[in-house]
Amino acid sequence: MTTSATATASTASTASTAALTAGTSDRTAQDRIDDPSSHRVLTGDRPTGPLHLGHYFGTLQNRVRLQDQGVEMFVLVADYQVITDRDIADRLAEHTENLVLDYLAAGLDPERATIFAHSAVPALNQLLLPFLSLVSVAELSRNPTVKDEIAHSSQAAVNGLMFTYPVHQAADILFCKADLVPVGQDQLPHLEVARTIARRFNERYPHADGSAVFPRPRALLSDAPMLLGTDGGKMSKSRGNAVALGADEDATARTIRGAKTDADRRISYDPVGRPEVSGLVLLAALCQDRDPEAIAEEIGDGGAAALKRTVIDSVNEYFRPLRARRAELAADRGHLRQVLREGAERANAIADATLAEVREVMGAI
C-alpha cells in the first residue's frame, strides 16, 4: 500500500497531486478530495528498515496533506507482512518503533490518524478466513504483483502468506471500510482483489434489507515521481541506495556524493536519456519546489560535482526541520509505544464491530 508511482517530467510543485480512480482505470486528477470528511483512507508500510526520501515524496507527504484536508486516516504498520518474503522478521520491534518515529516526524498526527500494527488487531486478521473463500487459487496465481514479488523473494520457497498477500491486504482495507487506498501502479492488481472480495461478499452475504456490508475501495494514485537510488536503480530500503529520513547531514552528503551520474558535463533534465542525472536534479527540484528543468539550467556546465553540491544543500535544508523533530521524538520511545497502543485500541474497536457484522450476515451467530 505504499505509493510508488512511475517517473514523470511534471514540475516539482505538482508532484504530489492526487488522482482518484473509479476502479483501477478511470482516473480523474484533482488537487483535493471532494468532501474529505466522508472518506476513509487506509495506507501503510512494512517495518523492514528506515523510510527514505523516496517514501517521503512518494507517499508520506501526501498522507499528511490528506490528513490536513480532514480525511480520516488509518496508517498500518504491517508487521505480519514482513514475513511474506523473508524467513524471519528481523529486529521487528525496533523497526516498528522507528517507522512510527518517521511517521510522526513527517507530520502524521496520532490525534487525527490511527497508527496501529497488524499483530495488535486480531479481528482484522480473522477476516482473512472468509475472504479467502471468495477467491480461487487460479485468481491468486494470476496476480501480476504477486508474481513479481515471488520472483524477487529472498526465500528458497514461496510461503502461503506470500501467495495470499492480496487477500490479507483486502482485510487491511475492508476491516475499517476504507473507500480510498493510496497505491502505486504496481499495487493496482492487489486493490482489484480487494474490490472483487468486497463485491462478492456483498452479493453473497447482504444485510437483511439488501444493503452492502463493504464499500468497494478506490485507488488514490499519486503523480509523485519514483525517485531513483544512488546506483540508478529503484530507491529501496534493502539495496542500500537511499538517503534515510533520519540520516544526519554528513551521512546524507556521503551518500549523495557516491551517486551514479554520467560522463556528460553539461547538466540537463532528461529522465529517459539520462536517468541518474535527472534523478538527482529531480530530488533538488522537489526540495526547492521548483521546476527540474530550471535547476538543470542553473547548474549548466558545472558538472556532476556542482549537481551533487546542489542536491546535498537542498536535501539538508529541506529536511532539517523534520530531522530536528525526529531527534526530539526519538528521545521518548515510550511515546512511540503509546501511539501504537492508542491506535490499536481504536483499530480493535472498529475491527471487532466489522467482524461481528460479518459473522451476523454469514449466519455465524
N, C-alpha and C positions, 0 to 999 in steps of 0.2 A: 504494500500500500504506500510505499514510498514513491513520491513523484520523481521521475527522471525522464523528461521529455527530450525529443531529438533536438539537435543543434539548429539554430535559426540565425538569420542575419538581422533580426529585428533589433531596434535600439535598446540600450540598457534600461531606459525609462519605461518601456512597455514589457520588460522581460517577464514579469510575474502576472500578467493579465490572465484571468481565469477563463476557461471555456467550459460551458455546461453542455452536456450531451443528453439527448433524449433517449439514448440507449448506448450503443458503442459506435455510432456512426454520425448521426445528425448533430453537428456541433454549432452552437450559437455563441460566438465570442462576446463577452461582456465584462466590464471592469468591476461590476459589483453584483452580488447576488440579490435578486428581487425578493423583498420581504424576508430579510435574514432570519428573523425570529421564528419563521415557520419551517426552518430547515434544521437538520441534524447531520453533522459530519463525523465520520469515523476515519481515522488515519493512524499511522503508527510506524514503528521501526523494530527491527530485531536488535537486541542488545549484544552485538558481536564485536564492538570496539567503538572508538570515539567517532562522533559525527564530524564531517569535514565541510569545506567551503561549498562543495557540490550539493550536499544536503541542505545547506543554508539557503542558497539561491534557488535550488530546485524545489524545496518544499517548506522548510521552516519559516521562511519569510512570508510565504503565502498563508500558512496556518495562522500566524499572528494577525495578518490582515483580516482573515475571515473571522477570527475571534473578536477583533476590534469592531467589525461590522455588526456583531451581535449574533452570529451563527453559533448554535450550541455545538460544542466541540468535544469529541471523545478521542483521546490520544492513547493508543495501545502500545505498551511495551511487550512485544511479542516474544516472551521468554521461552514458551513451549516450542515456538517455531525455530529456535536456534538449532535444534537437533534434527531439522528436516534434512540438512545436507552435511552434517558432521557427526562424528561418533560421540562426542561429549560436549556439554555446554560449559566451556572453559571460562572460569572467573565470572560466572553469571551474575552473582550479587554485585560485584564491583562494576561490571559493565552496565547493569540495570540502573544503579545509582548515578553513574556518570551520564547515562542517557537522559535521565531526569534533570541533571545539572545543566546539560546542553539545552534542553527544552526551556528551562526557566531563564537561563541567561539570554536566550534568543528572544524572550518576551512572552512566552506562554504563561498565562496566569491561572494557577490552580483554583482560584475562586470562580473562574469563568470556563475553564477547560478541565474535564475529568481525565486525569492521568492515572493509568492503572496497568497492572501486569496480568497477563493471561492466567498464570498459575494461581492468582488470588481470586478468580471468579469461576467457581465450579460449574454453575448453571450454564454459563456461556459454552463451556466445553461439552456439556451434556447434550447441547443442541446438535452436536456433530452426528449423533446416532440417528435420529430421524431424518436428518438432511442427507446422510449417506444413502438412505433408501430411495431417494428421489433422483439419483443419477446412476447411470450404468458404468460398468468398468470400461466399456468401449469409449464412452464420452470422456472419461478421465484420461484415458491413454492417448486420446487425440489432442488434448490441450497443448498448444504450442509452447506456452510459457513453462509448463511442467517439463516438456521435452527438453527445452533449453537448459532449465535448472538441473535436470538429471545429467545432461551432457557435461555440465561444468561442476558437478558434485565432486567433493573430495573423498566420498565414500567408495569402498570397493563394490558395494551392492546397494541398490536403491531400497530404502526402507518404506514401510507402509505410510508413515506420516508424510513423506515427500509426495507419494502418489496421491494422497487425499488432501494435500495442501490447499487446493482451491475450495474444497468443502469446508475446511477449517476456517479459511478466510470468510466464507459465506456466513459462518456462525459469528465471527467477529463483527461483521457488518450488520447482520439481522438481529442480533441479541438486543441491540439498542434501537432497532428500527431506523437506522441511518438511511437517509434518502440521497445523500451526496457522499461520494468517496473520491478524494484526490488520488489520482493514479497517473503513471506514465503510460506511454503507448504499449509497452511490453506487458503491462498488467491488465489490459483490457480483456483478454480471454478469461482471467480469473474473475473479473467483475461480471462477465456474462454468465459464468457458472452461478454466481450469487443471484443474479436476476432470474435465471432458469429455476433455481431452487425455490425462490420466493413465489414465482408464478405457479409452479407445480404444487407447492404446499397449499397455496390459496385455493387452487382448483380442487384438490383432494380433501382438504380439511377447512372449509369455510366456517365462519361463525353461523349460528342458527339463523340469523337474519340475512345470511348470504354475503356479509361483508368480509373483506380480506384481513388476514392476520398481519401480513408483512407488506411494506411498500416494496416496489421494485427500484432498487437504488440506481442512481445515475452517476456517470463518471464526471469528475471535475478535473479537466485537463489544464495543465499549465503551459504557457508559452515560454517558460524559463528554459534557456538552452542547457543542454547537458555539458557541463564543464569537463574538459579533458584533464587527465592526470599529468604529472610532470614527465612521464615517459611517453606521452602521446596517446595512451590508451584511456579507457573509461576510468574516471576517478573512482577509486574503490578503497574501502577500509582495509581490505585484505591484501592489496597489491603494493602497499607502501608508497603510493604515488600521489598522496593527497596532503593538504595542509589541514590539520585538525583545528576545530574551532578553539580548543583550549591551548593550542601551541603558543609559546611566547614569541616575542618579536624576533629574537635571534634565530630560533628554530624555523620560523616562517621564512626568514631571509635565506637560511641554508637550503631549505627545500626548494625555493623558487630559483635560486642561483643554479641548482642542479637540473633545472627543467630542460627538456629537449627542445631545440629550435631547428634552424636550418642554415645553409651557407649563404643565403642572400642577405646582404647587409641592410638593404632598404626594407623597412618595416611596412607591411601592408596588412589589411584585413581581408583574408580570402579563406573562409572556413573549409572550402573544398580543396583548393590547391595548396594551402599552407596551414594545415590544421593545428600543428603545435604552436606556431607563432600566433595564429588567430585565437587560440585558446587563452594564451596569456594576455593578448590585447583585450579580449572579452572580459576577462577577470578584472582588469584595471577599469574597464568601462562600467561594469556592474558596481564596483566600489565607488566610482566617481559619479555614477548616474549620468553618464554621457554616452554619446554615440561612439561605437568602437572604431568606425572609420576616422572620426576626428582624433581619437587617441593615436591611431597608427600614423596619421598625417603629422601630428605633433612630434612624434619620435623621429619619423623620417629616416635619415641616413645614420642615426645614432647606433643602429645595430642591436644585437641581442643584449649586450651589456646595458644599454640605455633602457631597453624594453624591460628587462628584469628589475632594474632600479625603480622604474615607474610602478611596476606591479607590486614590488615589496613595499614601497611607500604607501601605495593605495590600499593594499590589504591591511597593513598595520594601522593605518589611520582609521579606516572604516570599522575595524573590529576592536579597536582599543576600548570603547565603552562596554561592549559585550564581554570582553575578556576581564575587565575590571569587575563587572557584575558576577561573572563566573567564579573569580577568585574569592569574592566575598561570600558567595553561596557555598563554595566548597569547604569553607571553614566550619560549617554546621551540617554535618552529614545526617544528623538526626532529623533536620528539617526535610531533607530529601525523602527519608523513610516515612515521615509523617504525611508528605504529599501523596505517596503511594498508598498509605493506609486509608487516608480520607477518600482518595479516588476509588479505591477498591470498595469502600462502603457504598458509595453512590452507584458504582457499576454493579455490585451484587444486588442491590435493591431492584434495579432495572432488569437484570438477568433473571432473578428469581420470579419476577412478575411475568416476564416473557415465557419462561419455561412453564409456569403454571397455566398460562393461556394456551400454550402448545399442547400440554397434556389434556386440558379440558376439551379442545376441539378434536383431539385424537381419540377421545373417549377413554383416556388412561386413568381418570379419577372418577 
